[in-house]
Amino acid sequence: MLQFAAGKVVRGRYRLDRVLGRGAMGHVWQGVDVYLERPVAVKTVAADLLALPDLRRTALARFEREAKAAARLDHANITTVYDAAVTEDVCCLVMQLVDGTTLDNVVDGADDGRLPVPAAVSVAAQLCSGLSAAHDAGLVHRDLKPQNVMVRASGLVKILDFGLVKVLSDTDPQLTMSGEALGNVAYASPELISGDRPLDGRSDLYAVGCLLHHLLTGRPPFDTRNPAELVTQHLTAAPPRLDAPPALQDLTDALLAKRPEDRPAGAAEVYTALAPHLPAPEPALATRRMPPEDPGGRSCCRRRRSCRGRRAHLDPFPEERARLPGRDGRAAGR
């Protein structure tokens, strides 16, 4: 496998400049597409994950399949995939480098770690907008957490790490209890933890419930440093009550239901429940003219794109109605 280092040019095109994040799956690099002269994020896979022959072929095949699926996603709330490499020498994903800060930094910059209700709802609604598109395309994120959610200065939310983390985690379905895995389990659905059933989009909706609870209270619904206790709480314990409007309490309880069949059926349903709590649009925004319909009947606006005649994905510009606290900068999913 190719050894990655600062200054290395991958595939003769992508120069690696500095490490943005490290994780069990590999590194995230800030780099440059030297051909197009634009910044990129390059996610490289740890060589030891692919060292075992029995796992290597499966991992590479799944990575290639999921990278192609992620590249088909074209949505304002999902980071764009530019390129991927799956060869004997290199396994990496080249993505849009997003200016902004991760959601954990936003929470750290808020009073008591809590966001105002309109801001918290804006984040959750945008997550549901992106997840609706991904689930319709057959993708489940499986690792939705504050570090995998980017927030731009405008308030626009971007979901990171579709494809890479999910496909590599398939090579080892057992959750380890390292410090990093513990952070993942804090937002993991009961069925993801137990591994006793196939996952679908409702697993991601459980994570949205965990994130919404965190944004409204300053901590995840189950907050302990004991790994075994954390797993047990996800599987059996009821989450603490929120200091929030009753409708948001009811929605969060539904999202955090232990059984997938007791949760909302899809991200669009959750978005609809969140919509009444979104910040009121500014007058200029409310009167904004949308691009005209094209002759084929499809909207020319990327934010209202539909998928082969299915319902349009939801995005009423909530990011422009809520300014979120936090630190500016560049980051990428870990």
N, C-alpha and C positions, 0 to 999 in steps of 0.2 A: 504494500500500500504506500502511496505517496505520503511523505512526511511534510506536514504543513508547518510553515514558519512565516514570520513577518518578512515581506519582500518577495515571497514565492508567488509566481504567476501560475494560476490553475487553468488548464486547458488552453494555454497560450493567450488568455484574455483577461482573467480576473486576478488582479493583484491584491494580495492580502496585506493590510496595513497594520491593524492592531486587533487584539482580542477584546470583544465586547462582553462576552459571557462564557462561562464554562459550566458544563453539566455532565451527568453520567453518559449522555448520548454523544457528546463531542463538544466542539467549540463553535462559537459564533464570532465571525470576523467582520470588522468594518473593512471594506475594500473598495476598489475602483474597477469598473469595466473600462479597460484601457482603449478599447475600440470605440465605444460610444462616449467615453469620457464622462461617465456618470457614477455617482456613489452607489454601492450595492452592499447588501449583507450576505455573507457566505456562511452557510451552516455546514460544517464538516463533521463526518461521522468518525467516532473513535475507532481506531484500528482494532482494538481488542474485542470490540463487539462483533467484528467480522472474521475473527481469527479461527473460530471453530468451523471446520468444513461443513458439518451438518446444519449449522445455523446460517452460514454465509449465503448459500444459494437462495434459501427462503427469504432472508432479510433483504438481499439485493432485489429479488423479484418483487417483493412487497413495496420496497422503497420506490422502485421504478413505477409501479402501478399507481401508488398514492401520489407521487410527484406529478404524474400526468393528470390525475384527477384534480389536484390542487391548482394546477396551472390553468384549468378551465374555469376556475372561479373568478368572476369579474364583479366585484362588489366594493362599495366605498368603505365598508367596515372590515375588510379582509386584506391583509398584506398581499401584494401581487408577487407571483412567482415568475421570474424571468427565464431561468434555465436550470438544468440539472445534469449531473454527470453520474453515471453508474457503469464503471469499468473495473477491470482488475486492479487498477492503480489508484483510483479516486472515487469517492462516493460523497457527493455534496449537493447542496441546493442553493441556488443563487436567487436572492429575493430583493424586493424593494427595501431600501434603507429608510426608515421612518424617522423624521424629526419629531421629538417629543420626549415623553418620560413614561415609564411603566406605571401601572395602576398602583403598585405598592408604594412608589414614591409619592403619588398623588395622595394616598391615604396618610402617609407619614407627614405630609405637609398640611393636613387638615387639623382643625381643633379637635383634640381628643380622638383623632383618627376617624372622625365621623364626617360624612358629607351631608350637606343640606338635602332634604328629600328630593327637590327637583333635579339636583345634580346627580344623585345616586340613581334616580329613575332614568335619567338621560343615558347614563352609562349602560344600565341594564337593557334599555330599549335598543340601543345600538348593537349590543351583543346579540340580542334576539334577531335583529335585522340581518346581521351577518350569518348567524347560525341557521336562519331559515333558508338562506341561499345554499349554504354548505350541506344541510341535511337533504334538501331537494336534489342535490348532486350526488347523494350517497355517501357523504363524508361525515364522520363523527370525530370531534376533536379529541376527546378523552383526557385532556390535560389542561383544561381551562382554569387558570389561576391568575392572581394579580401580575405575576412576572410575565405572563403571556398575553397581556392586554396593554397596548400602547395608547397613550392619550396625547394628542397634539395640543399646541397652545390654543387653538380654536375650540377645543373640546371634542374634536372628532376622535372616535375610538377605532382602533385597528386591532383585530385579532391576529396574533402571531402563531406560528408553528403548526399550521395545518400540514399534514403529510409526514413530516420528518419524525417527530416524537411518536406519533401514533403507530407508524409502521414499524419502527424499531422496537417499540415496546412489545409488539406482537411476538418477537423472538423469545421473550421471557415473560410469560404472563404472571409470574409470581411477583408481588410487590415486596421489595426489600425494605428494611426499616432503617436505612441510612438517614442522615439529616436531611438530604435533598428529597428523598422519597417521602419523608414525613410531611414536608411542605406540600407535596402533591396530594397526599391523602387528606389533608385539611379541606380539600374541595372535591374529593372523589365520591362518586355515588356508591351506595351499598353494593350494587351489582358489579361495579368495577372492582371494588375491594374483594368481594367474595369470589368473583370469576365463575359464578354458577349459572350464568345465562348469557346469550349473545347481547351485545350492546347496540343500542340505537340512539337516536337524538335525544331521548328523554334522560339519558345519562348526562349529557351536556346541560340540560335544563336544571338538573339537580345542582350542578356546579354554578349555574346562574343564581340559583337560590342562595347558595353559600356566599357568593360574591355580594349579592344584594344585602344579605344580612350583615356582612362585614362592613359594607359601605355605610349602612344605617346605624350600626352599633359600635364600630371601631374594632371589632374582632370577629373571627369566623364563628359560626354557630356552635362548633365544638372546638374548644380551645384548651388543649392540654399538651404538655411536652412528653407525656407517656405514650409511646406508639401503640401499645396494646389497648390502652384505655381509649385512645382516639378512634381506633378501628371499631371497638365495641360501641362507642357512642354513635358513630355513623350507622351502625347496623341496628341499634335498638333504642337509643335515647331520643326523646323529644327535644327539639331546639328551644332555647330560651325565647321568651316573648320579646317583641320589638316595641320600642317607643315610637310608633308610626301610625298613620291612619289605618283604621280597621281593614279597609280593602287591601292595603299592602300587606298587613299581617296575614290575612287569609291567603293571598297569593303566595307569599313566602312559605307558609305552611304547606300549601299544595306542591310547590316546587321541591320541598324537602321531604316529601312523602317517601317512605322506605321502599315501597313497591312502585316500579315504573308505571304500572297501569293506573295508579292513583294520582299521578302527576298530570299536568296539562298535556294534551295530545301532541302539541307542536309549538315551535318558537313563535309562530304567528299568533297563536292564541295568547301566549304570554305577553307579546307586544300589545295586543288589543287591551289586555287588562292593565298594562302600564300606561297607556296613552292618556287617560284622564289626569294623571299625575305629572305629565311632562310640563316643563316651563311654558308659559304663554309665549307665542311667537311675537317677535318685534314687528311693529307695523310695516317696516320696509320688507321684512321677510314674508309677512302674510300676503303682501301684494306682489311678490316676485313672480314674474312670468316664467312659465315652464317652456322648454323647447317644444316646437311643434311635433306632432306625430308624423312619422315618415309614411310614404305611400303604402307600405305594407302593414300599417297599423301598429307599429312598434314605437314606443317612445324613444326619442333621440337622447334622452337624459340617462346617463349611466345609473343614477340613483333609483330609477324607476324601471329598470330592465326586468323583463319577465323571462321565464325559462320555458321555451317551446310551448307557449300558449298558457302556461300555468299562471297563477296569480302573481302580480308584481310583488317584489319584496319591499319591505316596509322601511321607509327612511324619510321622515318629514323634517330633515335637517335639525334634529334635536341637539346636535353638538353646538350649533350656533346660538342656542338659547341658554346655555349653562357654561359659565367660566369656572373651571375646576382648579383648586389649589394644587400646588406641587412644584417640582423643580424642572426647569427646562433642560433639554439635552437630547442626546441620541442614545438609544438603547435597543436591544433586540431580545427576542424570546430566549429563554434558557431551558 
